[in-house]
């Protein structure tokens, strides 16, 4: 929530388009974990036990724990 892990260039770019990361919006602070706008909507809420990957950026799955989860579970193929 303190945005310590948010690169300065990302905050700058988001500010240029009028939606600065961390600023107050109608659903809480924009792109901040735990804020109402960050939550998964009820219609697609994961079932108990389903894995959720928090994707912190726009680039595929870089910076996520997807690789670790797949390796730990012995999963070699996925369909998206």
Secondary structure, 3 states (H helix, E strand, C coil): CCCCCCCHHHHHHHHHCCCCCCCEECCEECCCCCCHHHCCCHHHCCCCCCCCCCCCCCCCCCCCCHHHHHHHCCCCCCCC
